[in-house]
Amino acid sequence: MQDLHTNEAKNTASKRCTTLWVRVVVAVGALGLVFWHIEWDKLKAAFAQMNGWVFVGVLAIYMVSQVLLAVRWLILVRALGIDLAFFPAVKLHFIGLFYNNAMPSSIGGDFLRAWYVSKHTDRRMEAALSVFVDRAMGLMGIFLMAIFSYIFLMNPLDFQGAATQKSSESPVLGLVLKVCLAGVVFLVCALGAGCANSSFKRWAKRVALNIWQKLRVVIGKSRDVIVVYWKRPMVLLLTLGLTLFLQSVTIWAFWLLGRDLGIEVGIKYYFVIFPGMWVVAALPISIAGVGVMEGGIALLFFRLAHVPLAQGTCLSLCQRFIWIIGSIPGGIIHLMGRHLPETFSFDEWERQE
């Protein structure tokens, strides 16, 4: 029996490693596509044009917005009757932010944040679920912002014109579509080959049974959490309003940065393109959306607003730099061990489990 568990653990580790390498390949390939048709002299000129103080100001706005997003999460936590203090909430939020920018997807940090917040209270499951409610509120805000921006700010003719442009204007688009199609074909073939293998089917059955057993517990706790929030609609409205406000301020800051880079287009494009690409970056197809988001932002600005690829790429890279710099405090907090209660002991926690 022990050998069976050891083999399963090895197989699981091997699959995770394979998945990680696939995402690394996607990230590298996407970055390759981004830089394939870039005129490096123009990209260098775009960076040289940027005012360093504008970049610092946008970074400061981003950092403040992250602190306020930690407050949003804290509101959701305390609505469940969990007494989490302000500074631990901020620390855990920045740890999640750090791993969101370092893990294979932008939800990796949420799992880590959920795990650590459970050490701050006896109501572990409820505290962990609050993290994913917080994530859901963020995604809902992004979707609403993108949809309303498209309906009330954008002219549908802009999208129709972009769709009917000659492919020669953007050879990157054809390559991106081919890569996506090849990825879908590969996944379908891999799944079909796995289903034809008896060992794979037995492993999949064991995994599905294990997930279902754990899911039953989560569903029960989730029902209780949903009931609490359903009875307190003002909490949800407050967090959603805070989400929309902070996202709007962040997009406005990137619009200022874009103008400093010489991108003279209306802010309406930012309110459609940035939220849409943030959602795409959250999908576990690349390392923290690297390459996919940068290429998407540059390509959409090129197709919709006729912004040169060099300037659009410069703007997208600046956003990535701001995300990475802004997440560094989370890594420092984690390394210093400042994210756990002072009385916490791993040995005692394991015995309680």
Contacts in CASP RR format, 6 or more apart in sequence:
PFRMAT RR
TARGET T0000
AUTHOR 0000-0000-0000
METHOD contacts of the structure
MODEL  1
MQDLHTNEAKNTASKRCTTLWVRVVVAVGALGLVFWHIEWDKLKAAFAQM
NGWVFVGVLAIYMVSQVLLAVRWLILVRALGIDLAFFPAVKLHFIGLFYN
NAMPSSIGGDFLRAWYVSKHTDRRMEAALSVFVDRAMGLMGIFLMAIFSY
IFLMNPLDFQGAATQKSSESPVLGLVLKVCLAGVVFLVCALGAGCANSSF
KRWAKRVALNIWQKLRVVIGKSRDVIVVYWKRPMVLLLTLGLTLFLQSVT
IWAFWLLGRDLGIEVGIKYYFVIFPGMWVVAALPISIAGVGVMEGGIALL
FFRLAHVPLAQGTCLSLCQRFIWIIGSIPGGIIHLMGRHLPETFSFDEWE
RQE
8 203 0 8 1.000
8 206 0 8 1.000
11 203 0 8 1.000
19 104 0 8 1.000
20 104 0 8 1.000
23 104 0 8 1.000
23 105 0 8 1.000
23 284 0 8 1.000
23 285 0 8 1.000
23 286 0 8 1.000
23 287 0 8 1.000
24 287 0 8 1.000
26 285 0 8 1.000
26 286 0 8 1.000
26 287 0 8 1.000
26 292 0 8 1.000
27 286 0 8 1.000
27 287 0 8 1.000
27 289 0 8 1.000
27 290 0 8 1.000
27 291 0 8 1.000
27 292 0 8 1.000
29 179 0 8 1.000
29 291 0 8 1.000
30 179 0 8 1.000
30 286 0 8 1.000
30 290 0 8 1.000
30 291 0 8 1.000
30 292 0 8 1.000
30 294 0 8 1.000
30 295 0 8 1.000
31 290 0 8 1.000
31 291 0 8 1.000
31 294 0 8 1.000
32 291 0 8 1.000
33 172 0 8 1.000
33 175 0 8 1.000
33 176 0 8 1.000
33 179 0 8 1.000
33 291 0 8 1.000
33 295 0 8 1.000
34 172 0 8 1.000
34 291 0 8 1.000
34 294 0 8 1.000
34 295 0 8 1.000
34 298 0 8 1.000
34 313 0 8 1.000
35 313 0 8 1.000
36 172 0 8 1.000
36 175 0 8 1.000
37 171 0 8 1.000
37 172 0 8 1.000
37 309 0 8 1.000
38 309 0 8 1.000
38 310 0 8 1.000
38 313 0 8 1.000
39 309 0 8 1.000
39 310 0 8 1.000
42 308 0 8 1.000
42 310 0 8 1.000
42 311 0 8 1.000
43 310 0 8 1.000
43 313 0 8 1.000
43 314 0 8 1.000
45 310 0 8 1.000
46 261 0 8 1.000
46 262 0 8 1.000
46 310 0 8 1.000
46 311 0 8 1.000
46 312 0 8 1.000
46 313 0 8 1.000
46 314 0 8 1.000
47 314 0 8 1.000
49 260 0 8 1.000
49 261 0 8 1.000
49 262 0 8 1.000
50 257 0 8 1.000
50 260 0 8 1.000
50 261 0 8 1.000
50 314 0 8 1.000
50 318 0 8 1.000
51 260 0 8 1.000
54 256 0 8 1.000
54 257 0 8 1.000
54 260 0 8 1.000
55 257 0 8 1.000
55 318 0 8 1.000
55 322 0 8 1.000
57 253 0 8 1.000
58 253 0 8 1.000
58 254 0 8 1.000
58 256 0 8 1.000
58 257 0 8 1.000
58 318 0 8 1.000
58 322 0 8 1.000
59 322 0 8 1.000
59 325 0 8 1.000
59 326 0 8 1.000
61 249 0 8 1.000
61 250 0 8 1.000
61 253 0 8 1.000
62 250 0 8 1.000
62 253 0 8 1.000
62 322 0 8 1.000
62 323 0 8 1.000
62 326 0 8 1.000
63 326 0 8 1.000
65 246 0 8 1.000
65 249 0 8 1.000
65 250 0 8 1.000
66 93 0 8 1.000
66 94 0 8 1.000
66 97 0 8 1.000
66 326 0 8 1.000
67 90 0 8 1.000
67 93 0 8 1.000
68 242 0 8 1.000
68 246 0 8 1.000
69 93 0 8 1.000
69 242 0 8 1.000
69 243 0 8 1.000
69 246 0 8 1.000
70 89 0 8 1.000
70 90 0 8 1.000
70 92 0 8 1.000
70 93 0 8 1.000
70 94 0 8 1.000
71 86 0 8 1.000
71 89 0 8 1.000
71 242 0 8 1.000
72 134 0 8 1.000
72 137 0 8 1.000
72 239 0 8 1.000
72 242 0 8 1.000
72 243 0 8 1.000
72 246 0 8 1.000
73 89 0 8 1.000
73 93 0 8 1.000
73 130 0 8 1.000
73 131 0 8 1.000
73 134 0 8 1.000
74 84 0 8 1.000
74 86 0 8 1.000
74 89 0 8 1.000
75 235 0 8 1.000
75 238 0 8 1.000
75 239 0 8 1.000
75 242 0 8 1.000
76 130 0 8 1.000
76 133 0 8 1.000
76 134 0 8 1.000
76 137 0 8 1.000
76 229 0 8 1.000
76 235 0 8 1.000
76 239 0 8 1.000
77 84 0 8 1.000
77 89 0 8 1.000
77 117 0 8 1.000
77 127 0 8 1.000
77 130 0 8 1.000
78 84 0 8 1.000
79 228 0 8 1.000
79 229 0 8 1.000
79 232 0 8 1.000
79 235 0 8 1.000
80 123 0 8 1.000
80 126 0 8 1.000
80 127 0 8 1.000
80 130 0 8 1.000
80 225 0 8 1.000
80 228 0 8 1.000
81 123 0 8 1.000
82 121 0 8 1.000
82 123 0 8 1.000
82 126 0 8 1.000
82 127 0 8 1.000
82 130 0 8 1.000
83 121 0 8 1.000
84 117 0 8 1.000
84 120 0 8 1.000
84 121 0 8 1.000
84 127 0 8 1.000
88 120 0 8 1.000
88 339 0 8 1.000
88 341 0 8 1.000
91 330 0 8 1.000
91 333 0 8 1.000
91 338 0 8 1.000
91 339 0 8 1.000
92 113 0 8 1.000
92 116 0 8 1.000
92 117 0 8 1.000
92 339 0 8 1.000
93 113 0 8 1.000
94 327 0 8 1.000
94 329 0 8 1.000
94 330 0 8 1.000
94 331 0 8 1.000
94 333 0 8 1.000
95 109 0 8 1.000
95 112 0 8 1.000
95 113 0 8 1.000
95 116 0 8 1.000
95 330 0 8 1.000
95 331 0 8 1.000
95 333 0 8 1.000
95 334 0 8 1.000
95 339 0 8 1.000
96 108 0 8 1.000
96 109 0 8 1.000
96 110 0 8 1.000
96 112 0 8 1.000
96 113 0 8 1.000
96 330 0 8 1.000
97 109 0 8 1.000
97 326 0 8 1.000
97 327 0 8 1.000
97 330 0 8 1.000
98 109 0 8 1.000
98 327 0 8 1.000
98 328 0 8 1.000
98 329 0 8 1.000
98 330 0 8 1.000
98 331 0 8 1.000
98 334 0 8 1.000
99 108 0 8 1.000
99 109 0 8 1.000
99 112 0 8 1.000
100 106 0 8 1.000
100 107 0 8 1.000
100 108 0 8 1.000
100 109 0 8 1.000
100 110 0 8 1.000
100 288 0 8 1.000
100 327 0 8 1.000
101 288 0 8 1.000
101 323 0 8 1.000
101 324 0 8 1.000
101 327 0 8 1.000
102 288 0 8 1.000
102 327 0 8 1.000
103 109 0 8 1.000
103 287 0 8 1.000
103 288 0 8 1.000
104 284 0 8 1.000
104 286 0 8 1.000
104 287 0 8 1.000
104 288 0 8 1.000
105 282 0 8 1.000
105 283 0 8 1.000
105 284 0 8 1.000
105 285 0 8 1.000
105 288 0 8 1.000
105 289 0 8 1.000
106 281 0 8 1.000
106 282 0 8 1.000
106 288 0 8 1.000
106 289 0 8 1.000
107 135 0 8 1.000
107 282 0 8 1.000
107 284 0 8 1.000
110 131 0 8 1.000
110 132 0 8 1.000
110 135 0 8 1.000
113 131 0 8 1.000
114 127 0 8 1.000
114 128 0 8 1.000
114 129 0 8 1.000
114 131 0 8 1.000
114 132 0 8 1.000
115 128 0 8 1.000
116 339 0 8 1.000
116 340 0 8 1.000
117 127 0 8 1.000
117 128 0 8 1.000
117 130 0 8 1.000
117 131 0 8 1.000
118 124 0 8 1.000
118 125 0 8 1.000
118 127 0 8 1.000
118 128 0 8 1.000
119 340 0 8 1.000
119 341 0 8 1.000
119 344 0 8 1.000
119 349 0 8 1.000
120 127 0 8 1.000
120 341 0 8 1.000
121 127 0 8 1.000
125 217 0 8 1.000
125 218 0 8 1.000
125 221 0 8 1.000
126 221 0 8 1.000
126 224 0 8 1.000
126 225 0 8 1.000
129 218 0 8 1.000
129 221 0 8 1.000
129 222 0 8 1.000
129 225 0 8 1.000
130 225 0 8 1.000
133 225 0 8 1.000
133 229 0 8 1.000
134 239 0 8 1.000
137 236 0 8 1.000
137 239 0 8 1.000
137 240 0 8 1.000
137 243 0 8 1.000
138 243 0 8 1.000
138 247 0 8 1.000
139 279 0 8 1.000
139 282 0 8 1.000
140 240 0 8 1.000
140 243 0 8 1.000
141 240 0 8 1.000
141 243 0 8 1.000
141 244 0 8 1.000
141 247 0 8 1.000
141 275 0 8 1.000
142 247 0 8 1.000
142 275 0 8 1.000
142 276 0 8 1.000
142 278 0 8 1.000
142 279 0 8 1.000
143 275 0 8 1.000
143 279 0 8 1.000
144 244 0 8 1.000
145 244 0 8 1.000
145 247 0 8 1.000
145 248 0 8 1.000
145 271 0 8 1.000
145 275 0 8 1.000
146 271 0 8 1.000
146 272 0 8 1.000
146 275 0 8 1.000
146 276 0 8 1.000
146 279 0 8 1.000
149 268 0 8 1.000
149 271 0 8 1.000
149 272 0 8 1.000
149 275 0 8 1.000
150 272 0 8 1.000
153 268 0 8 1.000
153 271 0 8 1.000
153 272 0 8 1.000
154 268 0 8 1.000
154 269 0 8 1.000
154 272 0 8 1.000
158 304 0 8 1.000
159 304 0 8 1.000
162 303 0 8 1.000
162 304 0 8 1.000
165 303 0 8 1.000
167 173 0 8 1.000
167 174 0 8 1.000
170 299 0 8 1.000
170 302 0 8 1.000
170 303 0 8 1.000
172 295 0 8 1.000
172 299 0 8 1.000
172 309 0 8 1.000
173 299 0 8 1.000
173 303 0 8 1.000
176 295 0 8 1.000
176 299 0 8 1.000
194 200 0 8 1.000
194 201 0 8 1.000
195 201 0 8 1.000
229 235 0 8 1.000
229 236 0 8 1.000
247 275 0 8 1.000
248 271 0 8 1.000
251 267 0 8 1.000
251 270 0 8 1.000
251 271 0 8 1.000
251 274 0 8 1.000
251 275 0 8 1.000
252 267 0 8 1.000
252 270 0 8 1.000
254 270 0 8 1.000
254 274 0 8 1.000
254 315 0 8 1.000
254 319 0 8 1.000
255 266 0 8 1.000
255 267 0 8 1.000
255 270 0 8 1.000
257 315 0 8 1.000
257 318 0 8 1.000
258 311 0 8 1.000
258 315 0 8 1.000
261 311 0 8 1.000
261 312 0 8 1.000
261 314 0 8 1.000
261 315 0 8 1.000
261 318 0 8 1.000
262 311 0 8 1.000
263 301 0 8 1.000
263 305 0 8 1.000
263 307 0 8 1.000
263 311 0 8 1.000
263 312 0 8 1.000
263 315 0 8 1.000
265 301 0 8 1.000
265 305 0 8 1.000
265 307 0 8 1.000
266 305 0 8 1.000
269 301 0 8 1.000
269 304 0 8 1.000
269 305 0 8 1.000
272 304 0 8 1.000
273 297 0 8 1.000
273 300 0 8 1.000
273 301 0 8 1.000
273 304 0 8 1.000
274 297 0 8 1.000
277 293 0 8 1.000
277 296 0 8 1.000
277 297 0 8 1.000
277 300 0 8 1.000
278 293 0 8 1.000
280 289 0 8 1.000
280 292 0 8 1.000
280 293 0 8 1.000
280 296 0 8 1.000
281 288 0 8 1.000
281 289 0 8 1.000
281 292 0 8 1.000
281 293 0 8 1.000
283 289 0 8 1.000
285 292 0 8 1.000
286 292 0 8 1.000
290 320 0 8 1.000
293 316 0 8 1.000
293 319 0 8 1.000
293 320 0 8 1.000
294 313 0 8 1.000
294 316 0 8 1.000
294 317 0 8 1.000
294 320 0 8 1.000
295 313 0 8 1.000
295 316 0 8 1.000
296 316 0 8 1.000
297 312 0 8 1.000
297 315 0 8 1.000
297 316 0 8 1.000
297 319 0 8 1.000
298 309 0 8 1.000
298 312 0 8 1.000
298 313 0 8 1.000
298 315 0 8 1.000
298 316 0 8 1.000
299 309 0 8 1.000
301 307 0 8 1.000
301 311 0 8 1.000
301 312 0 8 1.000
301 315 0 8 1.000
302 308 0 8 1.000
302 309 0 8 1.000
302 312 0 8 1.000
333 339 0 8 1.000
END
